[in-house]
């Protein structure tokens, strides 16, 4: 199954300005494949609540996980 992991703001080397206009334009997400939502949640829990994108350019604290169809 394909899941989308989202957050409010990423943790990046170059910080994004802290105002909601920027956040609404750029809400990072990562799409990954897991067997089930439980496995996806466990993966995030095992990594202290963080997930890293495929090319390791940023990591962020996961706020929500959603099944994509």
Order of alpha helices (4+ residues) and beta strands (2+ residues): beta-alpha-beta-alpha-beta-beta-beta
